[in-house]
């Protein structure tokens, strides 16, 4: 079965979710482009969009239509060549509308798992729950006579465990998109112990056709992305708890969040990133990873308390940020949650005091936006971190220690054979987390 044949009947599980909708969109575009090639004329391409909610599926189709419109507008020159033999398509809008129709007619919404029983490729983007994934994979595998391939979007569960428990005979591969899949360039590809080589070859071709950056990860819980992020987040939580022995915890959270954003030149502070991913999601990912670790405990009582208080973060259906450790207004942090009192405290009430405690930033510091795409990025960062190491302030010391710890986490991923190289760790953090520099660097050496 060649590349096009494998993509003639595909199912996406969890298609209306945050990750599933992006995977569905990208796959629909790829399948439509294949269907429009002369050699595939007359072949039927079917993409089953499977989710539990009919209402959510209706919203998915509206979202997909809007995104396909944007994609068509960007590649109108290419599409005019594709539809060159269509005399009835005169204006650009005619071509665009035809393409939208060709994409949407491929998608078949369904609330029934049975729709996947004739697919040769299954993309799975459901809840990060090992037992649920295995249950669904088993059901499909036992009822689908075509021996389908399973591409799981898991960000933390070892592929080998799923393969063996679901009896998939090596027909499963970790294909971990980053959120949101339609925008994020990174795809982590993870082979299990018995994963058939053909799956990896196909996944790499598929990802490159989508113009994604592919990074391989060995099959260890959390892989590269969460392997670094969860430990980095846990370090930030622990540092805030240490500071909280001499100040209120919400003030300590403010300081660590500011240090990780402004001092370390990151797109957002560590507590904002936890909120973005979801407080409960981070707690759960740590619980999934923890049983596979030795001489290490990935767990936070603070995360437990936040979840118990139902302060969960994550995003609303429109993509706006929900309140978590921080409260947001128009996307900007305005308050921090006081876990002891169960209420938010406005940042303006303590900002000046905390900023004074941290001390002034060095004059050469630039915000992440001014650094990330700058051709002189390395020179800017070398100067900034060089000056930072000379400052005898609380903020500078916290930042340098944080940078050192981040590097240690990255190097350990390579030492433990989770990542193949330092470069792979850095690529994941640069591409998947939009960092301006990789964690494995020379900026924090003495």
N, C-alpha and C positions, 0 to 999 in steps of 0.2 A: 504494500500500500504506500503510494507516494505522498508527498506533502499535501497536494490538493485533495486527494482522496480522503486523507485523514481528517480534513476540515470540511468534508461535505455534510456530516451530521455531528453536531457538537451540542453539548448541554452545559449550561452554567448553573450551578447550585448556589442559592443565595443571591440570585441575579439582581434583586431590587435593593440589596444592601449597599453600604458605602463602598466596599471593595468590589463586590460582584457587579455593580452597575458599570464601573470603569472597565473591568475585564470584559464584560459583555460588549460594551461599546467598541473597544479595540478589536475584539474578535469579529464583531459584525462588519467593521470596516475592512478587515483583512479578507474575510470570506466574500464580501461583495466585490472587492477588487479582483479576487480570483475568479469569481463567477462571470466577470465581464471580459475575461481574456478569451480570445477566439478559440483556443483549444478546449475551453470548458463550456462552449456554447451548447445549450440543451441539458446540461447537468443541473441537478437540483441541489441547492445548498440550504441546509436547515440549521438554525441556531435556537435551541430550546432554552427560553428564559424561565427558569424554575424558581419559584419562591412560594412561601406559605400564604401570602396576602395578595388577593386579587387587586385590591386598592393600590397596594405598593407597586404592583406590576403595571397598572395604568399610569402611575407617576413615572415609572421607569421608561415607558414608551415616549412620554412627553420629553423627558430628559434626553433620551437618545436622539429624538428628532432634532432637538435644538443643537446638540453637539455635532450631529452629522452635517447640519447646515453650516456650522463654523468650519468643519473640516473641508467641506466641498468648496467653500469660498476661498480657502487657502490654496487649494490645488485645482483651480478652475482651468488653468492652461492644460494640465495633464488630462482632466476630464473631457475637455473639448476634443482631444485626440482620441480618447476612448470611445466617444459617441460621434466620431467623425462621419460615420455612415448614416446618421439619423438626420435627414433633411428637415424633419419637423422641429428639431431643437435648434432654434435660431439664436435667441438671446442667451446670455449667461445664466439668467434666472431659470430658463427652460432646462438647461443642462443640470443645474443644481437641484431643481425639483425632481428631475428624473433619477438622479443619483440617490437622493433621499428615499425615493420610493423603492429603488433597487436594494438599498440597505435594509429598510424596514420590512420588506416582504420576506426577508430571510428569517426574521425573528418571530418565533412562535411562543407567546407567553403561556405558562401553565402553572397550576398549583399542585400538579400531580407528579410525583417522582417517576412514575411509569413512563413519562415522556422521554426519559433518558435511556430506556431499554433498547433503543436502536442506534444509539450514538456510539461512535468509535473513539471519541475524546470527551472527557468529563473535566470541566474546570470546577473546582470546589472553593467557595468563598463563604462558608457558613461560620457559625460561632466557633471560637477557638476552644473546642471541647473534644478531647480525644475519643471518648466513648461515643459521642454523637457522630463524629466523622466515621469511625469504624463501622458503626451500625448502618449508616447510609451507604458506605462503600460496599459492605457485604451484600446489602439488599440489591444494589445495582448489579454487582458482579454475578450474583446467583441468578439474576433474571435477564441479563444481557448476554446473548449467545455470541456476540462479536468480539469478546475479550477486549473491552475498551481500555484505553489508557486513562489514568487518573492524574490530573495536575492539581495538587493541593496548594492553596495560598497560605498555609500555616506559617506563622512567624516564629514558632517556638517548639512544636512537637516533632520529635525525631521521626524521620520518614521510615526508617527500618521498623520501628515499633508498629506504625500503622500498617505497613506492608504485611508483616507477619501475623498481626492480630486479625486483619481483614482477609487474609489468604489471597492476596492479589498477585502472587507469583512474579514480583518485580515489575509490575505494570503501574508503578506509581512514582511520581517525581515531585519534589518540592519546587514550585514556581512561585516565588514570593514577590509579588508586586508591592510597591510602596504607595502610600496614600497621599493624594488620589492617583489611581493608576493611569488615568488619561493624561496627567500632567507630569508625574514623577518619571524620571528617566531610568531609574534603577530596577533591575530584576535580579534577585538572588536565586540561583539554581542549585538545588540540593539533591544529590543522589543518595539513595539508601544502599545498604550493603548488597542487595540483590537487584537493584534497579537495572532494567534492560538498557543497554547503550543507545538503542534506537530512540528512546524517549528523550534522552539528553540532546542528541543530535537534532531532533525535531524542535525541541524547546528553544535551542539556541537560534535556529533559523527563524522560528516564529518571532522570538524576541527582537532579533535584529531587523526583521521586516517591519516591526513596530518602531524601529529606531531607538531601542532601549539599550542601556549599558548593562551588560551581563557580567555578574561576578559569581564565581562558583564558591560554595561553602561546603565544608564537610558536615556530615550528619550528626551534629551535636546540638542538644537542646538550646534553643535561642538563636542558633546560627551566628552570623557575624553582627547583623544589625541590632537585634535585641540582646545578643551577648554583650555588646558594648553598652547600649543604652540603659539596660536594666541595672547594670553595675554602676554606671555613671550616675543614674538617678538615685540609687541607694546611697551612694557616697554623699550626694547633695543633701539627702534627707538626714543622714547621720551628722553631717556638718552643722545643719540647722539645729538639730537636737543638742549638739554640744554647745553651740552658742546660747541656746535657750536655758542653760544653767545660770546665766547671768542677765537674761532679758526675756521678755515675753516671746513665745514661740512664733507668733505671727510677725514680729519684728525680725526674728532670725530668718524666717522664710523669705522676707523681703530682701534681706542682705544677700543671702545665697543666690536668690533669683537674679539680683542685680549684678552680682559678681560674675555669674555664669553667662550673662548676656553682655554687659558693657565691658567688663574687664577682660573676659575671654573672647570677645568679638564673635559672639554666636548670634544666630537669627532670633532666638528667644531664650529666656532664662530656663533653667532646668525644671522649675515648678510650672512654668507655662507649658513646657513640652509635655510634662506629665498630664496636665489638664487637657491638652490637645489630643493626646492618645486616649485619655480617659483614666481616671484614678482607679476605677474598678478593673479596667483592662490591664493596667500595669500590675495591680495586685494579682490578677489571675495568671498573667504570663509568668510572673515570678513563681507562683505555685506550680505551674506546669514544668518550669525549668528545674526547680529545686531538687526533686527526687533523683535527678541524673547527675547531681554535682557531689563532689567529695571535697572535704576540707573547706567548705564554703556554705554559707547560709544566705539565700536570697529571700529575705522576708522583712517586712516593715510593719511594726505595730501602728505607726502613724497612718499608713495606708489603710490598715484594718479599721482604725477609728473613723477615718473619713468615709469609708464605705458604709460602716454601721450608721453613720450620721446621714447617709444618703446624699452626700456631697460628692458627685461622681465625675464632673467634667464631661468631656466628649463634645460632640457637635449637634446642633439642632438640624432639622431636616433641610433648612436653607443654607447650611454650611457655617452658620454663626457659632461662636464659641459658647458653650455652656459654662456656668460658674463651677469652679473646683477649688483648689487651694486659693486661687485668685478670683475675684469678681470682675466681670468685664462689662464695659459700656462702650458700644460702637467698636468692639474689638480691643479696647485698651484696658489694662488692669487699673482698677480704681480702689480696690479694697482687698484685704487678705483675711482668710477665715481664721477665727479664733476658736480652736477646737474645744477649749475649756468652757467657753461661754456659749458656743453654738451659734455664733453670729459673725458677720463681717465687720472688720474695722477699717475705716477709710485710710488709705495710704497717706493722705495729706496730714493726718493726725500725728504721724511718727516719722515721716520721710526725712525731715531736716535732722532729727536726732540720729537716725540710722546713717544718713549720708556723712554726718560729722564723724561718727564712730569709724566708718570705713576709711575716711581720709580722701583727699583729692586724688583724682586720676592724673596720670602723667600727661603733659601737654600734647604729646604726639598721637594720643589715642584717636581712632576714627571709628565711627559706627560700622556695623556689619555691612550695611548696604553700600557704603563707600569703599569697602575693602574687597568684597566677594568677587566682583568682576574686574577688579583693577589689574592692569598689566604689571604694576609694580607691587603687587600684593606681598610677595615674599620680603621685599625691602621694608615695606610698611610694618609688617608683623614683626620682623626681626628687631626693628627700632623700638616698637611698642613694648614687646616683651622684655627686651634688654633694659629699657628704662624701668619697667614694672619691677624687675628683680632688684633694682637698687632702692626702691621705696620701702621705708620702714613703717608701713601703714597696715592696718587690719585687713582692708580690702585687697591690697596688693599681695599680702602673705596668703590669704585665702585663695586668691586666683592662681598664684604660682603652685601652691600645693594641689589645687584642683587640676591644673594642667599636667603636673607630674603624675597624678593618679590616673588621669585619662590615658596618658601614654602607657602606663603600666598595664592597664586593662587591655589596651590594643595589642601590646606585645605578648601578653599572656594568651590571647586568642590565637596568635601564631604559634607560640610554644606548645599550646595544647592541641595544635593541628585542627582547629576550627576553621581558621583562615589559612590559605595557601601561602600568603606573603603579607608583609607590611603594606604593600601597595593595595592589596585587596581590602584590607581594613580601612585604609584611608579613602579608597574609592567609595565604599559604602557610606562612610560618614560625610564625605563631600557631596555625593550624588543623592543619597537617600535622605540625609538629614540637613542638607544645604549648608554644612559648615564651610567656613572660609578656608580652613586648613585641616589636614588630617590629624588625628590624635597622636600618631607616631611621628614625632618631629624633633628638631634640635632646639626649639625655641626656649625650652625650660631647663636645658643643661646648665650646670654651673660653669 
